[in-house]
Amino acid sequence: MRRFADLPFLVILMGVGALAMFLPVGVALAERDWQTARSFFYSGLIFGVLAALIGLATINNEIENQGRSHLLAMLGFYTLLPLMLAVPFVEAVPGAVFLDGYFEMVSSLTTTGATLYDPGWLSSGVHLWRALVGWFGGFFIWVTAISILAPMNLGGFEVTAGAGGAGGVRGEGAVSSQAANPRGRLVRFAGQLAPVYLGLTASLWVLMLVAGEGPLVAACHAMSVLATSGISPVGGVPGGESGLVGELFLWGFFIFAFTRQTFMFDFRAESWRALKSDMELRMGVAIAWAVTLFLFARHWLGAYEIQAEEDFIAALRALWGAVFTVTSFLTTTGFVSTDWADAQSWSGLATPGLILVGLAVFGGGVATTAGGVKLLRIYALYKHGVREMEKLVHPHSVGGAGAFARRIRRQGAQIAFVFFMLFALSVAVTMTALGAAGLSFDTSMVLTVAALTTTGPLAAAATEPAISYAALGDPARMVLAAAMVVGRLETLAIIALLNPEFWRN
């Protein structure tokens, strides 16, 4: 295991991806889908041997700057590894071209969940492969955010860092001092988080089976919720058989996308107090319930106008549909409740898609599988705004709550605002590129936010009629694939890679 850990990070990821190709083989064989079984079995053999040969050739290579190497490996994970993962997908799907497979794998690996195919066009083995790749991408985020991005003060951790700004992007020395042994951190945190991630997924899968869901759909939905990928073999939650009970189970597991404290919990009294006062969890719950109550009040007023307010059961279903869907898009999962459409039928009002777009932009917690701007940055901007309003009333007042709160309100809010401006600039650049590819303004905006926040189902839920990824041309798809990588890796990490001082000896 020590020799295995000495391999380049991207080679290890390549080997894991090759081994994962054997899992859909069993599902394909059970359904006598010989084409899919052969595609994944042969691909697993070929790429497994290739990964072993590359590993033997590079095992003794010494890496001077492991922090830089691992950050480059993260970029390669989202841009180069899909080239390998797309091969069995293209071979198993009739009529698929390699560019389509590459788009699907980038979408799955970044936990975006955008797809070019209707669920009925793909076999069970291919559906499992898409969900498995998304699940693998979710675990990758768990591990690398804590072991690589956190020591560099990137990925949202810069908000709570010291006054030095986004630590780790100023120079190689800063990175080396903060991340003395990234490889050891990767091994340690991977070993700690793997049982948690696998156990949570297995628990949700069993609960979905108890709710009456089929084994394949239950597994795909469980992996999709933990990875916030929104990948489904039946087109979403309404296509399943678990009903309201299944939605309750899925909704309960959305909490792991609000804050990393939920899956790094050790059941001590200090942990309970830390979870209760967690800034991201409180902010996420406040946003979710505020938007839910707003939507429910809007539907209630619409129902009052058409004299349907006495239908109490319809009102409860409308409330639950709003609770589930709002929480799902806030965590950038993108699942829509079965009762979401019932709420519109009850009130006669359509839900503004812009609300779902805004929820996806907010995103979930730092070091979780959720995308978006992240709740910690939203919290820093909120606290800064509150403090500035207090100073308008009492100019000579002194802000309390300790040094940490002052740092959040000052340096944290400053770097959060910088990131928000970079996010807005990314939106503008991506929309311009999509417009040059021939898309309209509304379509470009929704697709841009869906890609940068890694919320692929947003394209179908936020517009009427739904936007089809299959109707896009190849240039637009490649623009969206690049936006997915930028949204998942985040602009601050990419700027760190482009900084000349980061490469200087």
DRENGU-922482 format. One record per residue (C-alpha): x, y, z. Coordinates in steps of 0.2 Angstrom, whole numbers, padded with zeros to 4 digits, always signed. Layout:
<pts>
XYZ ...
</pts>
This chain:
<pts>
+0000+0000+0000 +0014+0012+0003 +0022+0009-0014 +0004+0011-0021 +0003+0028-0013 +0019+0033-0020 +0012+0033-0038 +0007+0049-0046 -0010+0054-0040 -0018+0054-0058 -0011+0037-0061 -0020+0031-0045 -0036+0039-0051 -0034+0030-0068 -0032+0013-0060 -0048+0016-0049 -0058+0021-0064 -0052+0006-0074 -0057-0006-0059 -0074+0003-0058 -0078-0002-0076 -0081-0020-0070 -0095-0016-0059 -0108-0013-0073 -0103-0029-0081 -0113-0039-0068 -0129-0029-0071 -0127-0031-0089 -0125-0050-0088 -0140-0051-0077 -0150-0043-0090 -0142-0053-0104 -0135-0037-0112 -0120-0044-0120 -0115-0028-0129 -0114-0018-0113 -0105-0032-0104 -0092-0034-0117 -0089-0015-0118 -0086-0012-0100 -0076-0029-0097 -0064-0026-0112 -0062-0007-0107 -0058-0012-0089 -0045-0024-0095 -0037-0012-0107 -0036+0003-0096 -0031-0008-0081 -0016-0014-0090 -0012+0003-0096 -0013+0011-0079 -0002-0003-0072 +0011+0000-0085 +0011+0019-0082 +0012+0016-0064 +0028+0005-0066 +0036+0018-0077 +0033+0032-0065 +0033+0024-0047 +0051+0031-0043 +0048+0048-0050 +0052+0061-0037 +0040+0076-0036 +0047+0092-0029 +0031+0102-0026 +0017+0089-0021 +0005+0103-0018 +0006+0109-0036 +0006+0092-0043 -0010+0087-0034 -0018+0103-0039 -0014+0099-0057 -0020+0081-0055 -0037+0088-0049 -0038+0098-0066 -0033+0082-0075 -0046+0072-0066 -0060+0083-0073 -0052+0085-0091 -0042+0070-0095 -0049+0056-0085 -0066+0057-0094 -0057+0053-0110 -0054+0036-0103 -0071+0034-0094 -0080+0039-0110 -0074+0024-0120 -0085+0010-0113 -0100+0022-0113 -0098+0025-0132 -0095+0007-0135 -0111+0002-0126 -0123+0015-0132 -0128+0013-0151 -0125+0028-0162 -0115+0037-0149 -0100+0047-0154 -0085+0050-0143 -0089+0069-0141 -0106+0064-0133 -0097+0051-0122 -0085+0064-0116 -0098+0077-0112 -0108+0064-0102 -0092+0059-0092 -0087+0077-0088 -0105+0080-0083 -0105+0065-0072 -0088+0067-0064 -0091+0085-0060 -0108+0079-0052 -0117+0090-0064 -0129+0077-0070 -0133+0085-0087 -0137+0071-0100 -0139+0070-0119 -0150+0055-0118 -0168+0051-0112 -0168+0037-0099 -0176+0024-0110 -0162+0025-0123 -0149+0019-0111 -0147+0001-0104 -0146-0002-0085 -0127-0005-0085 -0125+0012-0093 -0136+0020-0081 -0126+0012-0067 -0110+0018-0074 -0116+0036-0075 -0122+0036-0057 -0106+0027-0052 -0095+0040-0060 -0104+0054-0052 -0103+0045-0035 -0084+0043-0038 -0083+0062-0042 -0092+0066-0026 -0080+0056-0015 -0065+0064-0024 -0072+0081-0019 -0074+0076-0001 -0056+0070+0000 -0047+0083-0010 -0056+0098-0003 -0050+0093+0014 -0032+0086+0010 -0027+0098-0005 -0038+0114-0005 -0039+0117+0013 -0021+0118+0017 -0020+0130+0002 -0035+0141+0008 -0045+0137-0008 -0062+0130-0011 -0071+0141+0002 -0058+0139+0016 -0050+0156+0011 -0065+0164+0020 -0060+0158+0037 -0041+0160+0033 -0030+0174+0041 -0028+0191+0034 -0015+0185+0020 -0029+0183+0008 -0032+0167-0002 -0017+0158+0006 -0007+0147-0006 -0010+0157-0021 +0004+0170-0018 +0019+0158-0020 +0026+0141-0019 +0033+0144-0002 +0016+0148+0005 +0009+0132-0002 +0024+0121+0004 +0023+0128+0022 +0004+0125+0023 +0004+0108+0014 +0020+0099+0020 +0014+0082+0015 -0002+0082+0003 +0001+0064-0001 +0000+0059+0017 -0015+0069+0020 -0024+0061+0004 -0020+0044+0011 -0026+0048+0029 -0042+0057+0024 -0047+0044+0010 -0045+0031+0023 -0056+0040+0036 -0070+0046+0024 -0071+0031+0013 -0081+0020+0026 -0092+0035+0030 -0096+0039+0011 -0099+0021+0007 -0109+0018+0023 -0121+0033+0020 -0124+0027+0002 -0128+0010+0007 -0139+0016+0021 -0149+0027+0009 -0150+0012-0003 -0157+0001+0010 -0170+0014+0015 -0175+0017-0003 -0178-0002-0005 -0188-0002+0011 -0199+0012+0003 -0202+0001-0012 -0190+0007-0025 -0181-0005-0037 -0163-0010-0033 -0155-0001-0048 -0165+0015-0046 -0163+0015-0027 -0144+0013-0030 -0143+0027-0043 -0153+0039-0032 -0143+0035-0017 -0127+0038-0025 -0134+0054-0034 -0140+0062-0018 -0123+0059-0009 -0114+0066-0024 -0127+0079-0027 -0126+0074-0046 -0145+0072-0049 -0142+0057-0060 -0157+0046-0062 -0161+0030-0073 -0180+0035-0073 -0179+0054-0076 -0180+0059-0058 -0189+0055-0042 -0207+0056-0050 -0202+0041-0061 -0198+0030-0046 -0209+0019-0036 -0205+0024-0018 -0217+0039-0017 -0218+0051-0003 -0208+0039+0009 -0194+0038-0003 -0193+0057-0005 -0193+0059+0014 -0177+0048+0015 -0169+0057+0001 -0173+0074+0009 -0165+0068+0025 -0149+0065+0017 -0148+0082+0009 -0141+0088+0025 -0123+0081+0021 -0122+0094+0007 -0125+0108+0019 -0110+0107+0030 -0094+0095+0031 -0097+0094+0050 -0112+0082+0046 -0100+0068+0039 -0085+0072+0050 -0095+0070+0066 -0088+0060+0081 -0103+0060+0092 -0094+0070+0106 -0103+0084+0116 -0091+0096+0107 -0097+0090+0090 -0115+0092+0095 -0112+0110+0100 -0102+0114+0084 -0115+0106+0073 -0129+0116+0082 -0119+0133+0079 -0113+0128+0062 -0113+0144+0051 -0117+0135+0035 -0130+0124+0042 -0140+0138+0049 -0138+0149+0034 -0144+0134+0023 -0159+0130+0033 -0164+0149+0034 -0163+0150+0015 -0172+0134+0012 -0186+0138+0023 -0188+0157+0018 -0189+0152+0000 -0201+0138+0004 -0213+0149+0014 -0212+0162+0000 -0217+0149-0013 -0230+0141-0003 -0238+0158+0001 -0238+0163-0017 -0247+0146-0022 -0259+0149-0007 -0264+0166-0014 -0266+0158-0031 -0277+0145-0024 -0287+0158-0014 -0291+0167-0031 -0298+0151-0039 -0307+0146-0023 -0297+0130-0019 -0290+0135-0002 -0301+0123+0007 -0292+0108-0001 -0281+0105+0014 -0272+0089+0007 -0267+0098-0009 -0260+0112+0002 -0249+0100+0012 -0243+0092-0004 -0239+0109-0011 -0229+0113+0004 -0220+0096+0004 -0216+0099-0015 -0208+0116-0011 -0198+0109+0004 -0191+0095-0006 -0187+0104-0022 -0180+0120-0014 -0168+0109-0003 -0163+0099-0018 -0158+0114-0029 -0150+0123-0014 -0139+0108-0013 -0137+0108-0032 -0144+0090-0033 -0158+0095-0045 -0171+0082-0040 -0189+0088-0042 -0203+0082-0030 -0218+0073-0037 -0229+0086-0028 -0220+0100-0037 -0231+0099-0052 -0246+0096-0040 -0243+0113-0032 -0244+0122-0048 -0260+0113-0052 -0267+0117-0035 -0264+0136-0037 -0265+0138-0056 -0248+0147-0055 -0231+0142-0063 -0216+0143-0052 -0203+0156-0058 -0188+0147-0064 -0177+0161-0058 -0180+0156-0040 -0172+0139-0044 -0158+0147-0053 -0154+0158-0038 -0154+0143-0026 -0142+0134-0037 -0130+0149-0036 -0131+0149-0017 -0125+0131-0017 -0121+0121-0002 -0107+0119+0011 -0088+0120+0009 -0079+0104+0006 -0096+0095+0002 -0101+0088-0015 -0113+0103-0018 -0108+0117-0030 -0112+0135-0032 -0105+0150-0023 -0105+0141-0006 -0115+0145+0010 -0099+0150+0019 -0096+0164+0007 -0114+0170+0007 -0113+0170+0026 -0098+0181+0026 -0106+0193+0014 -0122+0193+0025 -0112+0197+0041 -0103+0211+0033 -0119+0218+0026 -0127+0218+0044 -0112+0226+0052 -0111+0240+0039 -0130+0243+0042 -0126+0244+0061 -0112+0257+0058 -0124+0268+0048 -0135+0269+0064 -0121+0269+0076 -0105+0275+0067 -0093+0273+0083 -0100+0256+0088 -0088+0241+0090 -0092+0224+0083 -0092+0210+0095 -0092+0191+0094 -0073+0189+0095 -0058+0189+0083 -0065+0175+0072 -0081+0184+0068 -0071+0200+0064 -0060+0191+0052 -0076+0184+0044 -0084+0201+0042 -0068+0209+0036 -0055+0198+0026 -0068+0184+0024 -0081+0195+0016 -0068+0204+0005 -0061+0187-0002 -0079+0181-0004 -0084+0196-0014 -0069+0194-0025 -0074+0176-0028 -0092+0182-0032 -0085+0194-0044 -0075+0180-0052 -0091+0169-0053 -0100+0183-0061 -0086+0186-0074 -0086+0167-0077 -0105+0168-0080 -0102+0183-0093 -0089+0174-0102 -0098+0158-0103 -0114+0166-0109 -0105+0176-0122 -0097+0160-0129 -0114+0151-0129 -0121+0166-0138 -0108+0165-0151 -0113+0147-0153 -0130+0152-0158 -0140+0151-0142 -0153+0164-0136 -0150+0175-0120 -0162+0165-0109 -0156+0148-0114 -0138+0154-0112 -0141+0161-0095 -0149+0145-0088 -0137+0133-0096 -0122+0144-0089 -0129+0144-0071 -0132+0125-0073 -0114+0121-0078 -0105+0133-0066 -0116+0127-0051 -0115+0109-0057 -0134+0108-0057 -0138+0099-0073 -0156+0096-0071 -0159+0115-0069 -0160+0116-0088 -0176+0106-0087 -0184+0113-0071 -0181+0132-0073 -0188+0134-0091 -0204+0131-0100 -0202+0121-0112 -0187+0112-0105 -0170+0115-0113 -0163+0099-0121 -0144+0096-0120 -0146+0085-0135 -0152+0099-0146 -0136+0109-0143 -0122+0109-0156 -0104+0102-0152 -0097+0120-0149 -0110+0123-0136 -0107+0107-0127 -0089+0109-0126 -0091+0127-0119 -0103+0119-0106 -0090+0105-0102 -0077+0118-0099 -0089+0128-0088 -0093+0112-0078 -0074+0110-0074 -0072+0128-0069 -0088+0127-0058 -0082+0111-0049 -0063+0116-0047 -0068+0135-0044 -0059+0150-0051 -0048+0153-0037 -0039+0136-0039 -0037+0139-0057 -0030+0156-0054 -0018+0148-0042 -0012+0137-0056 -0010+0151-0068 +0000+0162-0055 +0018+0162-0061 +0025+0163-0043 +0016+0146-0040 +0028+0138-0053 +0044+0147-0048 +0058+0138-0039 
</pts>
